[in-house]
Amino acid sequence: MHDFVSVSLSDLLTPWEVIADRVRHAAKADFVLVLYNPRSKKRDWQLGAVQEILLKYRDRDTPVGIVKRAMRAGQKVHITTLCEMHTMEVDMQTIVIVGNSKSYVFQDFMVTPRGYLDKY
């Protein structure tokens, strides 16, 4: 794991424009992006809007991890791609982890190296 940014997609207390701007800056800076509160019954469009922002800065095949009910009964982990992210079943008990330009899938894991391969 390398540096990452965590952003809530809930616009109940933070204006959507602020959230979108944070996502845009994180994408430009090539951070791994952890999204929480991605979708609720009343807020069902934000994840698709974030996907559109990210596709301007990231490859469509960027790995995306979907973790539902982390460390609780019924935990589910799925790895998909940025272009398929919006089709995944997510709710308020889900975190979405969007890789950066160096992220890749190895076996059943999403990996983001810290840069040691370039150094040595």
Biopython code that builds the backbone (N, CA, C, O; Angstrom):
import numpy as np
from Bio.PDB.StructureBuilder import StructureBuilder

atoms = [
    (1, "MET", "N", (0.849, -1.191, 0.000)),
    (1, "MET", "CA", (0.000, 0.000, 0.000)),
    (1, "MET", "C", (0.884, 1.239, 0.000)),
    (1, "MET", "O", (1.940, 1.274, 0.631)),
    (2, "HIS", "N", (0.434, 2.232, -0.709)),
    (2, "HIS", "CA", (1.123, 3.509, -0.778)),
    (2, "HIS", "C", (0.181, 4.564, -0.189)),
    (2, "HIS", "O", (-0.823, 4.218, 0.434)),
    (3, "ASP", "N", (0.495, 5.834, -0.380)),
    (3, "ASP", "CA", (-0.366, 6.914, 0.123)),
    (3, "ASP", "C", (-1.771, 6.769, -0.444)),
    (3, "ASP", "O", (-1.964, 6.282, -1.559)),
    (4, "PHE", "N", (-2.743, 7.200, 0.343)),
    (4, "PHE", "CA", (-4.123, 7.150, -0.120)),
    (4, "PHE", "C", (-4.911, 8.313, 0.467)),
    (4, "PHE", "O", (-4.474, 8.974, 1.409)),
    (5, "VAL", "N", (-6.086, 8.545, -0.115)),
    (5, "VAL", "CA", (-7.017, 9.580, 0.335)),
    (5, "VAL", "C", (-8.344, 8.893, 0.627)),
    (5, "VAL", "O", (-8.751, 7.988, -0.102)),
    (6, "SER", "N", (-9.008, 9.312, 1.673)),
    (6, "SER", "CA", (-10.305, 8.774, 2.039)),
    (6, "SER", "C", (-11.350, 9.879, 1.920)),
    (6, "SER", "O", (-11.180, 10.965, 2.473)),
    (7, "VAL", "N", (-12.438, 9.595, 1.192)),
    (7, "VAL", "CA", (-13.476, 10.605, 0.942)),
    (7, "VAL", "C", (-14.858, 9.993, 1.148)),
    (7, "VAL", "O", (-15.155, 8.921, 0.620)),
    (8, "SER", "N", (-15.692, 10.673, 1.910)),
    (8, "SER", "CA", (-17.086, 10.265, 2.055)),
    (8, "SER", "C", (-17.888, 10.836, 0.882)),
    (8, "SER", "O", (-17.714, 11.995, 0.504)),
    (9, "LEU", "N", (-18.767, 10.006, 0.314)),
    (9, "LEU", "CA", (-19.623, 10.489, -0.771)),
    (9, "LEU", "C", (-20.965, 11.015, -0.266)),
    (9, "LEU", "O", (-21.838, 11.355, -1.066)),
    (10, "SER", "N", (-21.133, 11.083, 1.040)),
    (10, "SER", "CA", (-22.371, 11.625, 1.590)),
    (10, "SER", "C", (-22.356, 13.145, 1.498)),
    (10, "SER", "O", (-21.449, 13.806, 2.002)),
    (11, "ASP", "N", (-23.366, 13.675, 0.852)),
    (11, "ASP", "CA", (-23.468, 15.130, 0.721)),
    (11, "ASP", "C", (-24.495, 15.719, 1.702)),
    (11, "ASP", "O", (-25.023, 16.808, 1.479)),
    (12, "LEU", "N", (-24.766, 14.991, 2.779)),
    (12, "LEU", "CA", (-25.703, 15.512, 3.774)),
    (12, "LEU", "C", (-25.119, 16.688, 4.545)),
    (12, "LEU", "O", (-25.837, 17.630, 4.880)),
    (13, "LEU", "N", (-23.807, 16.640, 4.830)),
    (13, "LEU", "CA", (-23.160, 17.715, 5.585)),
    (13, "LEU", "C", (-22.090, 18.454, 4.786)),
    (13, "LEU", "O", (-21.625, 19.519, 5.192)),
    (14, "THR", "N", (-21.706, 17.880, 3.649)),
    (14, "THR", "CA", (-20.684, 18.490, 2.789)),
    (14, "THR", "C", (-21.285, 18.684, 1.408)),
    (14, "THR", "O", (-21.821, 17.725, 0.852)),
    (15, "PRO", "N", (-21.225, 19.866, 0.830)),
    (15, "PRO", "CA", (-21.798, 20.096, -0.500)),
    (15, "PRO", "C", (-21.143, 19.196, -1.553)),
    (15, "PRO", "O", (-19.941, 18.938, -1.508)),
    (16, "TRP", "N", (-21.959, 18.726, -2.501)),
    (16, "TRP", "CA", (-21.454, 17.841, -3.539)),
    (16, "TRP", "C", (-20.280, 18.466, -4.295)),
    (16, "TRP", "O", (-19.344, 17.751, -4.653)),
    (17, "GLU", "N", (-20.299, 19.752, -4.545)),
    (17, "GLU", "CA", (-19.217, 20.410, -5.281)),
    (17, "GLU", "C", (-17.880, 20.249, -4.559)),
    (17, "GLU", "O", (-16.841, 20.095, -5.202)),
    (18, "VAL", "N", (-17.903, 20.283, -3.234)),
    (18, "VAL", "CA", (-16.685, 20.105, -2.432)),
    (18, "VAL", "C", (-16.197, 18.660, -2.551)),
    (18, "VAL", "O", (-15.003, 18.419, -2.724)),
    (19, "ILE", "N", (-17.108, 17.714, -2.459)),
    (19, "ILE", "CA", (-16.750, 16.303, -2.582)),
    (19, "ILE", "C", (-16.148, 16.031, -3.956)),
    (19, "ILE", "O", (-15.100, 15.395, -4.064)),
    (20, "ALA", "N", (-16.810, 16.511, -5.002)),
    (20, "ALA", "CA", (-16.317, 16.290, -6.372)),
    (20, "ALA", "C", (-14.942, 16.916, -6.565)),
    (20, "ALA", "O", (-14.085, 16.339, -7.234)),
    (21, "ASP", "N", (-14.728, 18.084, -5.987)),
    (21, "ASP", "CA", (-13.428, 18.742, -6.095)),
    (21, "ASP", "C", (-12.342, 17.936, -5.379)),
    (21, "ASP", "O", (-11.225, 17.819, -5.884)),
    (22, "ARG", "N", (-12.656, 17.392, -4.228)),
    (22, "ARG", "CA", (-11.698, 16.552, -3.499)),
    (22, "ARG", "C", (-11.332, 15.321, -4.316)),
    (22, "ARG", "O", (-10.157, 14.964, -4.410)),
    (23, "VAL", "N", (-12.320, 14.677, -4.902)),
    (23, "VAL", "CA", (-12.076, 13.493, -5.740)),
    (23, "VAL", "C", (-11.214, 13.870, -6.937)),
    (23, "VAL", "O", (-10.272, 13.156, -7.279)),
    (24, "ARG", "N", (-11.533, 14.978, -7.564)),
    (24, "ARG", "CA", (-10.772, 15.445, -8.735)),
    (24, "ARG", "C", (-9.292, 15.672, -8.375)),
    (24, "ARG", "O", (-8.402, 15.249, -9.113)),
    (25, "HIS", "N", (-9.038, 16.332, -7.255)),
    (25, "HIS", "CA", (-7.661, 16.601, -6.837)),
    (25, "HIS", "C", (-6.922, 15.315, -6.477)),
    (25, "HIS", "O", (-5.744, 15.165, -6.801)),
    (26, "ALA", "N", (-7.599, 14.398, -5.816)),
    (26, "ALA", "CA", (-6.981, 13.113, -5.474)),
    (26, "ALA", "C", (-6.643, 12.335, -6.739)),
    (26, "ALA", "O", (-5.591, 11.700, -6.818)),
    (27, "ALA", "N", (-7.527, 12.381, -7.721)),
    (27, "ALA", "CA", (-7.270, 11.682, -8.985)),
    (27, "ALA", "C", (-6.094, 12.312, -9.726)),
    (27, "ALA", "O", (-5.231, 11.598, -10.236)),
    (28, "LYS", "N", (-6.054, 13.636, -9.789)),
    (28, "LYS", "CA", (-4.934, 14.324, -10.449)),
    (28, "LYS", "C", (-3.609, 13.995, -9.779)),
    (28, "LYS", "O", (-2.589, 13.876, -10.458)),
    (29, "ALA", "N", (-3.606, 13.846, -8.458)),
    (29, "ALA", "CA", (-2.386, 13.570, -7.702)),
    (29, "ALA", "C", (-2.034, 12.080, -7.713)),
    (29, "ALA", "O", (-1.019, 11.685, -7.140)),
    (30, "ASP", "N", (-2.846, 11.263, -8.345)),
    (30, "ASP", "CA", (-2.621, 9.828, -8.486)),
    (30, "ASP", "C", (-2.620, 9.092, -7.153)),
    (30, "ASP", "O", (-1.863, 8.138, -6.975)),
    (31, "PHE", "N", (-3.456, 9.522, -6.218)),
    (31, "PHE", "CA", (-3.620, 8.820, -4.951)),
    (31, "PHE", "C", (-4.514, 7.599, -5.135)),
    (31, "PHE", "O", (-5.416, 7.614, -5.972)),
    (32, "VAL", "N", (-4.275, 6.548, -4.365)),
    (32, "VAL", "CA", (-5.279, 5.518, -4.183)),
    (32, "VAL", "C", (-6.424, 6.219, -3.455)),
    (32, "VAL", "O", (-6.190, 7.016, -2.547)),
    (33, "LEU", "N", (-7.643, 5.927, -3.848)),
    (33, "LEU", "CA", (-8.801, 6.638, -3.312)),
    (33, "LEU", "C", (-9.741, 5.655, -2.622)),
    (33, "LEU", "O", (-10.222, 4.708, -3.244)),
    (34, "VAL", "N", (-9.999, 5.883, -1.341)),
    (34, "VAL", "CA", (-10.930, 5.057, -0.580)),
    (34, "VAL", "C", (-12.218, 5.855, -0.416)),
    (34, "VAL", "O", (-12.216, 6.950, 0.146)),
    (35, "LEU", "N", (-13.306, 5.301, -0.909)),
    (35, "LEU", "CA", (-14.601, 5.972, -0.848)),
    (35, "LEU", "C", (-15.476, 5.266, 0.185)),
    (35, "LEU", "O", (-15.620, 4.044, 0.156)),
    (36, "TYR", "N", (-16.055, 6.039, 1.090)),
    (36, "TYR", "CA", (-17.010, 5.454, 2.018)),
    (36, "TYR", "C", (-18.321, 6.212, 1.918)),
    (36, "TYR", "O", (-18.378, 7.310, 1.363)),
    (37, "ASN", "N", (-19.373, 5.615, 2.461)),
    (37, "ASN", "CA", (-20.737, 6.122, 2.258)),
    (37, "ASN", "C", (-21.025, 6.271, 0.756)),
    (37, "ASN", "O", (-21.495, 7.323, 0.323)),
    (38, "PRO", "N", (-20.750, 5.241, -0.031)),
    (38, "PRO", "CA", (-20.862, 5.398, -1.483)),
    (38, "PRO", "C", (-22.290, 5.463, -2.023)),
    (38, "PRO", "O", (-22.530, 6.082, -3.060)),
    (39, "ARG", "N", (-23.238, 4.830, -1.331)),
    (39, "ARG", "CA", (-24.612, 4.821, -1.859)),
    (39, "ARG", "C", (-25.579, 4.508, -0.720)),
    (39, "ARG", "O", (-25.331, 3.635, 0.112)),
    (40, "SER", "N", (-26.674, 5.237, -0.711)),
    (40, "SER", "CA", (-27.747, 4.942, 0.234)),
    (40, "SER", "C", (-29.055, 4.885, -0.549)),
    (40, "SER", "O", (-29.063, 5.074, -1.765)),
    (41, "LYS", "N", (-30.133, 4.631, 0.134)),
    (41, "LYS", "CA", (-31.428, 4.569, -0.552)),
    (41, "LYS", "C", (-31.803, 5.907, -1.176)),
    (41, "LYS", "O", (-32.419, 5.951, -2.240)),
    (42, "LYS", "N", (-31.427, 7.006, -0.506)),
    (42, "LYS", "CA", (-31.758, 8.341, -1.016)),
    (42, "LYS", "C", (-30.659, 8.923, -1.892)),
    (42, "LYS", "O", (-30.928, 9.809, -2.702)),
    (43, "ARG", "N", (-29.425, 8.445, -1.747)),
    (43, "ARG", "CA", (-28.290, 8.964, -2.516)),
    (43, "ARG", "C", (-27.762, 7.849, -3.412)),
    (43, "ARG", "O", (-26.906, 7.071, -2.992)),
    (44, "ASP", "N", (-28.254, 7.767, -4.615)),
    (44, "ASP", "CA", (-27.882, 6.646, -5.475)),
    (44, "ASP", "C", (-27.075, 7.045, -6.719)),
    (44, "ASP", "O", (-26.760, 6.182, -7.538)),
    (45, "TRP", "N", (-26.742, 8.306, -6.876)),
    (45, "TRP", "CA", (-26.073, 8.754, -8.105)),
    (45, "TRP", "C", (-24.607, 9.143, -7.904)),
    (45, "TRP", "O", (-23.869, 9.290, -8.879)),
    (46, "GLN", "N", (-24.181, 9.311, -6.652)),
    (46, "GLN", "CA", (-22.843, 9.856, -6.389)),
    (46, "GLN", "C", (-21.716, 8.949, -6.899)),
    (46, "GLN", "O", (-20.732, 9.449, -7.444)),
    (47, "LEU", "N", (-21.839, 7.648, -6.736)),
    (47, "LEU", "CA", (-20.771, 6.754, -7.176)),
    (47, "LEU", "C", (-20.576, 6.839, -8.690)),
    (47, "LEU", "O", (-19.441, 6.828, -9.167)),
    (48, "GLY", "N", (-21.649, 6.922, -9.436)),
    (48, "GLY", "CA", (-21.548, 7.085, -10.891)),
    (48, "GLY", "C", (-20.900, 8.406, -11.266)),
    (48, "GLY", "O", (-20.122, 8.475, -12.217)),
    (49, "ALA", "N", (-21.222, 9.457, -10.519)),
    (49, "ALA", "CA", (-20.607, 10.766, -10.780)),
    (49, "ALA", "C", (-19.114, 10.739, -10.481)),
    (49, "ALA", "O", (-18.323, 11.331, -11.215)),
    (50, "VAL", "N", (-18.725, 10.054, -9.407)),
    (50, "VAL", "CA", (-17.297, 9.924, -9.079)),
    (50, "VAL", "C", (-16.587, 9.117, -10.157)),
    (50, "VAL", "O", (-15.465, 9.442, -10.547)),
    (51, "GLN", "N", (-17.228, 8.086, -10.628)),
    (51, "GLN", "CA", (-16.635, 7.282, -11.703)),
    (51, "GLN", "C", (-16.338, 8.151, -12.930)),
    (51, "GLN", "O", (-15.270, 8.034, -13.530)),
    (52, "GLU", "N", (-17.265, 9.006, -13.295)),
    (52, "GLU", "CA", (-17.052, 9.901, -14.452)),
    (52, "GLU", "C", (-15.847, 10.813, -14.224)),
    (52, "GLU", "O", (-15.053, 11.032, -15.139)),
    (53, "ILE", "N", (-15.710, 11.337, -13.026)),
    (53, "ILE", "CA", (-14.558, 12.194, -12.706)),
    (53, "ILE", "C", (-13.265, 11.391, -12.830)),
    (53, "ILE", "O", (-12.310, 11.832, -13.469)),
    (54, "LEU", "N", (-13.242, 10.213, -12.216)),
    (54, "LEU", "CA", (-12.019, 9.404, -12.201)),
    (54, "LEU", "C", (-11.595, 8.950, -13.590)),
    (54, "LEU", "O", (-10.401, 8.864, -13.879)),
    (55, "LEU", "N", (-12.560, 8.660, -14.449)),
    (55, "LEU", "CA", (-12.226, 8.203, -15.809)),
    (55, "LEU", "C", (-11.536, 9.286, -16.639)),
    (55, "LEU", "O", (-10.948, 8.986, -17.679)),
    (56, "LYS", "N", (-11.602, 10.526, -16.197)),
    (56, "LYS", "CA", (-10.867, 11.596, -16.877)),
    (56, "LYS", "C", (-9.375, 11.536, -16.573)),
    (56, "LYS", "O", (-8.565, 12.081, -17.323)),
    (57, "TYR", "N", (-9.003, 10.862, -15.451)),
    (57, "TYR", "CA", (-7.616, 10.847, -14.987)),
    (57, "TYR", "C", (-7.020, 9.447, -14.867)),
    (57, "TYR", "O", (-5.802, 9.302, -14.766)),
    (58, "ARG", "N", (-7.854, 8.431, -14.875)),
    (58, "ARG", "CA", (-7.403, 7.054, -14.675)),
    (58, "ARG", "C", (-7.810, 6.181, -15.845)),
    (58, "ARG", "O", (-8.813, 6.435, -16.513)),
    (59, "ASP", "N", (-7.018, 5.151, -16.081)),
    (59, "ASP", "CA", (-7.331, 4.159, -17.104)),
    (59, "ASP", "C", (-8.603, 3.405, -16.713)),
    (59, "ASP", "O", (-8.853, 3.171, -15.531)),
    (60, "ARG", "N", (-9.376, 3.039, -17.679)),
    (60, "ARG", "CA", (-10.636, 2.339, -17.431)),
    (60, "ARG", "C", (-10.443, 0.977, -16.762)),
    (60, "ARG", "O", (-11.361, 0.461, -16.124)),
    (61, "ASP", "N", (-9.244, 0.395, -16.907)),
    (61, "ASP", "CA", (-8.953, -0.907, -16.304)),
    (61, "ASP", "C", (-8.285, -0.800, -14.937)),
    (61, "ASP", "O", (-7.806, -1.803, -14.409)),
    (62, "THR", "N", (-8.242, 0.396, -14.356)),
    (62, "THR", "CA", (-7.705, 0.573, -13.011)),
    (62, "THR", "C", (-8.454, -0.350, -12.062)),
    (62, "THR", "O", (-9.684, -0.369, -12.069)),
    (63, "PRO", "N", (-7.728, -1.126, -11.236)),
    (63, "PRO", "CA", (-8.424, -2.021, -10.303)),
    (63, "PRO", "C", (-9.187, -1.261, -9.225)),
    (63, "PRO", "O", (-8.752, -0.219, -8.734)),
    (64, "VAL", "N", (-10.336, -1.820, -8.879)),
    (64, "VAL", "CA", (-11.193, -1.260, -7.835)),
    (64, "VAL", "C", (-11.612, -2.399, -6.910)),
    (64, "VAL", "O", (-12.149, -3.411, -7.358)),
    (65, "GLY", "N", (-11.360, -2.221, -5.621)),
    (65, "GLY", "CA", (-11.783, -3.202, -4.627)),
    (65, "GLY", "C", (-13.084, -2.766, -3.981)),
    (65, "GLY", "O", (-13.247, -1.605, -3.606)),
    (66, "ILE", "N", (-13.999, -3.700, -3.857)),
    (66, "ILE", "CA", (-15.286, -3.451, -3.219)),
    (66, "ILE", "C", (-15.341, -4.346, -1.978)),
    (66, "ILE", "O", (-15.265, -5.570, -2.090)),
    (67, "VAL", "N", (-15.472, -3.738, -0.797)),
    (67, "VAL", "CA", (-15.516, -4.504, 0.450)),
    (67, "VAL", "C", (-16.824, -4.176, 1.163)),
    (67, "VAL", "O", (-17.058, -3.040, 1.577)),
    (68, "LYS", "N", (-17.672, -5.201, 1.296)),
    (68, "LYS", "CA", (-18.944, -5.034, 2.000)),
    (68, "LYS", "C", (-18.841, -5.675, 3.380)),
    (68, "LYS", "O", (-18.333, -6.787, 3.520)),
    (69, "ARG", "N", (-19.317, -4.980, 4.376)),
    (69, "ARG", "CA", (-19.379, -5.483, 5.745)),
    (69, "ARG", "C", (-18.002, -5.932, 6.232)),
    (69, "ARG", "O", (-17.865, -7.041, 6.749)),
    (70, "ALA", "N", (-17.000, -5.102, 6.077)),
    (70, "ALA", "CA", (-15.618, -5.442, 6.442)),
    (70, "ALA", "C", (-15.513, -5.928, 7.887)),
    (70, "ALA", "O", (-15.980, -5.271, 8.818)),
    (71, "MET", "N", (-14.894, -7.084, 8.048)),
    (71, "MET", "CA", (-14.624, -7.695, 9.353)),
    (71, "MET", "C", (-15.897, -8.012, 10.139)),
    (71, "MET", "O", (-15.856, -8.130, 11.364)),
    (72, "ARG", "N", (-17.022, -8.148, 9.442)),
    (72, "ARG", "CA", (-18.282, -8.518, 10.090)),
    (72, "ARG", "C", (-18.849, -9.754, 9.406)),
    (72, "ARG", "O", (-18.402, -10.137, 8.325)),
    (73, "ALA", "N", (-19.822, -10.364, 10.035)),
    (73, "ALA", "CA", (-20.485, -11.511, 9.412)),
    (73, "ALA", "C", (-21.024, -11.087, 8.046)),
    (73, "ALA", "O", (-21.610, -10.015, 7.903)),
    (74, "GLY", "N", (-20.821, -11.925, 7.068)),
    (74, "GLY", "CA", (-21.300, -11.621, 5.722)),
    (74, "GLY", "C", (-20.345, -10.784, 4.893)),
    (74, "GLY", "O", (-20.724, -10.272, 3.839)),
    (75, "GLN", "N", (-19.097, -10.636, 5.359)),
    (75, "GLN", "CA", (-18.119, -9.849, 4.590)),
    (75, "GLN", "C", (-17.985, -10.410, 3.174)),
    (75, "GLN", "O", (-17.937, -11.623, 2.968)),
    (76, "LYS", "N", (-17.928, -9.501, 2.215)),
    (76, "LYS", "CA", (-17.716, -9.877, 0.810)),
    (76, "LYS", "C", (-16.672, -8.944, 0.221)),
    (76, "LYS", "O", (-16.709, -7.734, 0.445)),
    (77, "VAL", "N", (-15.742, -9.514, -0.534)),
    (77, "VAL", "CA", (-14.699, -8.736, -1.195)),
    (77, "VAL", "C", (-14.730, -9.077, -2.675)),
    (77, "VAL", "O", (-14.769, -10.248, -3.051)),
    (78, "HIS", "N", (-14.714, -8.058, -3.503)),
    (78, "HIS", "CA", (-14.733, -8.258, -4.946)),
    (78, "HIS", "C", (-13.775, -7.258, -5.588)),
    (78, "HIS", "O", (-13.689, -6.108, -5.157)),
    (79, "ILE", "N", (-13.067, -7.695, -6.603)),
    (79, "ILE", "CA", (-12.205, -6.780, -7.354)),
    (79, "ILE", "C", (-12.784, -6.635, -8.747)),
    (79, "ILE", "O", (-13.088, -7.620, -9.420)),
    (80, "THR", "N", (-12.927, -5.398, -9.162)),
    (80, "THR", "CA", (-13.465, -5.076, -10.483)),
    (80, "THR", "C", (-12.564, -4.027, -11.117)),
    (80, "THR", "O", (-11.418, -3.859, -10.702)),
    (81, "THR", "N", (-13.067, -3.331, -12.106)),
    (81, "THR", "CA", (-12.306, -2.258, -12.761)),
    (81, "THR", "C", (-13.065, -0.943, -12.633)),
    (81, "THR", "O", (-14.253, -0.915, -12.312)),
    (82, "LEU", "N", (-12.358, 0.124, -12.889)),
    (82, "LEU", "CA", (-12.982, 1.445, -12.815)),
    (82, "LEU", "C", (-14.167, 1.547, -13.774)),
    (82, "LEU", "O", (-15.180, 2.155, -13.431)),
    (83, "CYS", "N", (-14.061, 0.973, -14.952)),
    (83, "CYS", "CA", (-15.171, 1.086, -15.908)),
    (83, "CYS", "C", (-16.400, 0.282, -15.480)),
    (83, "CYS", "O", (-17.506, 0.561, -15.945)),
    (84, "GLU", "N", (-16.227, -0.712, -14.603)),
    (84, "GLU", "CA", (-17.348, -1.532, -14.131)),
    (84, "GLU", "C", (-17.803, -1.167, -12.723)),
    (84, "GLU", "O", (-18.783, -1.719, -12.224)),
    (85, "MET", "N", (-17.104, -0.251, -12.087)),
    (85, "MET", "CA", (-17.363, 0.083, -10.691)),
    (85, "MET", "C", (-18.825, 0.423, -10.419)),
    (85, "MET", "O", (-19.379, -0.007, -9.407)),
    (86, "HIS", "N", (-19.448, 1.177, -11.294)),
    (86, "HIS", "CA", (-20.816, 1.648, -11.056)),
    (86, "HIS", "C", (-21.848, 0.522, -11.064)),
    (86, "HIS", "O", (-22.967, 0.712, -10.587)),
    (87, "THR", "N", (-21.489, -0.645, -11.598)),
    (87, "THR", "CA", (-22.440, -1.757, -11.673)),
    (87, "THR", "C", (-22.440, -2.617, -10.417)),
    (87, "THR", "O", (-23.280, -3.505, -10.269)),
    (88, "MET", "N", (-21.512, -2.361, -9.523)),
    (88, "MET", "CA", (-21.368, -3.194, -8.331)),
    (88, "MET", "C", (-22.430, -2.859, -7.285)),
    (88, "MET", "O", (-22.891, -1.722, -7.185)),
    (89, "GLU", "N", (-22.799, -3.862, -6.521)),
    (89, "GLU", "CA", (-23.759, -3.673, -5.440)),
    (89, "GLU", "C", (-23.030, -3.073, -4.245)),
    (89, "GLU", "O", (-22.218, -3.745, -3.609)),
    (90, "VAL", "N", (-23.314, -1.833, -3.944)),
    (90, "VAL", "CA", (-22.690, -1.149, -2.811)),
    (90, "VAL", "C", (-23.772, -0.461, -1.981)),
    (90, "VAL", "O", (-24.844, -0.123, -2.483)),
    (91, "ASP", "N", (-23.464, -0.263, -0.706)),
    (91, "ASP", "CA", (-24.380, 0.424, 0.189)),
    (91, "ASP", "C", (-23.562, 1.153, 1.245)),
    (91, "ASP", "O", (-22.353, 1.317, 1.085)),
    (92, "MET", "N", (-24.201, 1.587, 2.315)),
    (92, "MET", "CA", (-23.516, 2.354, 3.346)),
    (92, "MET", "C", (-22.542, 1.500, 4.166)),
    (92, "MET", "O", (-21.759, 2.048, 4.942)),
    (93, "GLN", "N", (-22.573, 0.203, 4.016)),
    (93, "GLN", "CA", (-21.640, -0.677, 4.713)),
    (93, "GLN", "C", (-20.525, -1.152, 3.771)),
    (93, "GLN", "O", (-19.880, -2.170, 4.023)),
    (94, "THR", "N", (-20.315, -0.421, 2.710)),
    (94, "THR", "CA", (-19.324, -0.792, 1.697)),
    (94, "THR", "C", (-18.257, 0.285, 1.603)),
    (94, "THR", "O", (-18.554, 1.477, 1.685)),
    (95, "ILE", "N", (-17.008, -0.146, 1.432)),
    (95, "ILE", "CA", (-15.958, 0.792, 1.051)),
    (95, "ILE", "C", (-15.504, 0.413, -0.353)),
    (95, "ILE", "O", (-15.487, -0.760, -0.726)),
    (96, "VAL", "N", (-15.142, 1.421, -1.109)),
    (96, "VAL", "CA", (-14.689, 1.252, -2.491)),
    (96, "VAL", "C", (-13.260, 1.777, -2.551)),
    (96, "VAL", "O", (-13.006, 2.933, -2.216)),
    (97, "ILE", "N", (-12.335, 0.934, -2.975)),
    (97, "ILE", "CA", (-10.922, 1.304, -3.034)),
    (97, "ILE", "C", (-10.505, 1.363, -4.493)),
    (97, "ILE", "O", (-10.456, 0.338, -5.174)),
    (98, "VAL", "N", (-10.206, 2.561, -4.970)),
    (98, "VAL", "CA", (-9.820, 2.769, -6.370)),
    (98, "VAL", "C", (-8.304, 2.881, -6.420)),
    (98, "VAL", "O", (-7.718, 3.744, -5.768)),
    (99, "GLY", "N", (-7.673, 2.011, -7.191)),
    (99, "GLY", "CA", (-6.226, 2.018, -7.304)),
    (99, "GLY", "C", (-5.706, 3.247, -8.031)),
    (99, "GLY", "O", (-6.475, 4.027, -8.593)),
    (100, "ASN", "N", (-4.373, 3.407, -8.011)),
    (100, "ASN", "CA", (-3.755, 4.496, -8.770)),
    (100, "ASN", "C", (-3.107, 3.937, -10.033)),
    (100, "ASN", "O", (-3.380, 2.798, -10.412)),
    (101, "SER", "N", (-2.255, 4.722, -10.688)),
    (101, "SER", "CA", (-1.682, 4.303, -11.969)),
    (101, "SER", "C", (-0.734, 3.112, -11.832)),
    (101, "SER", "O", (-0.436, 2.456, -12.831)),
    (102, "LYS", "N", (-0.256, 2.817, -10.633)),
    (102, "LYS", "CA", (0.662, 1.694, -10.399)),
    (102, "LYS", "C", (-0.038, 0.463, -9.831)),
    (102, "LYS", "O", (0.589, -0.589, -9.707)),
    (103, "SER", "N", (-1.298, 0.565, -9.489)),
    (103, "SER", "CA", (-2.026, -0.547, -8.874)),
    (103, "SER", "C", (-2.266, -1.660, -9.881)),
    (103, "SER", "O", (-2.448, -1.416, -11.073)),
    (104, "TYR", "N", (-2.261, -2.895, -9.370)),
    (104, "TYR", "CA", (-2.537, -4.051, -10.228)),
    (104, "TYR", "C", (-3.127, -5.161, -9.372)),
    (104, "TYR", "O", (-3.107, -5.100, -8.142)),
    (105, "VAL", "N", (-3.652, -6.177, -10.047)),
    (105, "VAL", "CA", (-4.223, -7.326, -9.355)),
    (105, "VAL", "C", (-3.219, -8.469, -9.436)),
    (105, "VAL", "O", (-2.709, -8.783, -10.512)),
    (106, "PHE", "N", (-2.937, -9.092, -8.285)),
    (106, "PHE", "CA", (-2.072, -10.261, -8.194)),
    (106, "PHE", "C", (-2.834, -11.325, -7.424)),
    (106, "PHE", "O", (-3.140, -11.148, -6.245)),
    (107, "GLN", "N", (-3.141, -12.433, -8.092)),
    (107, "GLN", "CA", (-3.973, -13.492, -7.526)),
    (107, "GLN", "C", (-5.290, -12.867, -7.075)),
    (107, "GLN", "O", (-6.021, -12.318, -7.899)),
    (108, "ASP", "N", (-5.606, -12.940, -5.783)),
    (108, "ASP", "CA", (-6.869, -12.378, -5.286)),
    (108, "ASP", "C", (-6.665, -11.061, -4.556)),
    (108, "ASP", "O", (-7.497, -10.657, -3.744)),
    (109, "PHE", "N", (-5.548, -10.390, -4.851)),
    (109, "PHE", "CA", (-5.212, -9.170, -4.126)),
    (109, "PHE", "C", (-5.039, -7.992, -5.071)),
    (109, "PHE", "O", (-4.599, -8.142, -6.211)),
    (110, "MET", "N", (-5.391, -6.831, -4.574)),
    (110, "MET", "CA", (-5.122, -5.575, -5.263)),
    (110, "MET", "C", (-3.851, -5.016, -4.637)),
    (110, "MET", "O", (-3.777, -4.871, -3.417)),
    (111, "VAL", "N", (-2.847, -4.700, -5.459)),
    (111, "VAL", "CA", (-1.541, -4.279, -4.958)),
    (111, "VAL", "C", (-1.193, -2.904, -5.518)),
    (111, "VAL", "O", (-1.390, -2.635, -6.703)),
    (112, "THR", "N", (-0.677, -2.046, -4.657)),
    (112, "THR", "CA", (-0.130, -0.753, -5.083)),
    (112, "THR", "C", (1.285, -0.670, -4.500)),
    (112, "THR", "O", (1.449, -0.394, -3.312)),
    (113, "PRO", "N", (2.301, -0.905, -5.328)),
    (113, "PRO", "CA", (3.683, -0.891, -4.816)),
    (113, "PRO", "C", (4.099, 0.509, -4.406)),
    (113, "PRO", "O", (3.581, 1.504, -4.912)),
    (114, "ARG", "N", (5.037, 0.566, -3.486)),
    (114, "ARG", "CA", (5.504, 1.851, -2.963)),
    (114, "ARG", "C", (6.592, 2.477, -3.820)),
    (114, "ARG", "O", (7.069, 3.558, -3.476)),
    (115, "GLY", "N", (7.000, 1.871, -4.891)),
    (115, "GLY", "CA", (7.999, 2.478, -5.752)),
    (115, "GLY", "C", (9.375, 1.857, -5.651)),
    (115, "GLY", "O", (10.318, 2.325, -6.290)),
    (116, "TYR", "N", (9.500, 0.794, -4.844)),
    (116, "TYR", "CA", (10.801, 0.168, -4.667)),
    (116, "TYR", "C", (11.329, -0.446, -5.959)),
    (116, "TYR", "O", (12.542, -0.529, -6.148)),
    (117, "LEU", "N", (10.444, -0.875, -6.845)),
    (117, "LEU", "CA", (10.888, -1.462, -8.105)),
    (117, "LEU", "C", (11.640, -0.437, -8.956)),
    (117, "LEU", "O", (12.584, -0.787, -9.664)),
    (118, "ASP", "N", (11.222, 0.816, -8.885)),
    (118, "ASP", "CA", (11.899, 1.868, -9.639)),
    (118, "ASP", "C", (13.211, 2.289, -8.973)),
    (118, "ASP", "O", (14.111, 2.813, -9.629)),
    (119, "LYS", "N", (13.305, 2.056, -7.675)),
    (119, "LYS", "CA", (14.469, 2.509, -6.926)),
    (119, "LYS", "C", (15.635, 1.520, -7.007)),
    (119, "LYS", "O", (16.792, 1.941, -7.044)),
    (120, "TYR", "N", (15.351, 0.210, -7.037)),
    (120, "TYR", "CA", (16.421, -0.786, -6.980)),
    (120, "TYR", "C", (16.502, -1.583, -8.261)),
    (120, "TYR", "O", (17.350, -2.467, -8.385)),
]
sb = StructureBuilder()
sb.init_structure("model")
sb.init_model(0)
sb.init_chain("A")
sb.init_seg("    ")
for serial, (resi, resn, name, xyz) in enumerate(atoms, 1):
    if name == "N":
        sb.init_residue(resn, " ", resi, " ")
    sb.init_atom(name, np.array(xyz, "f"), 0.0, 1.0, " ", f" {name:<3s}", serial, name[0])
structure = sb.get_structure()
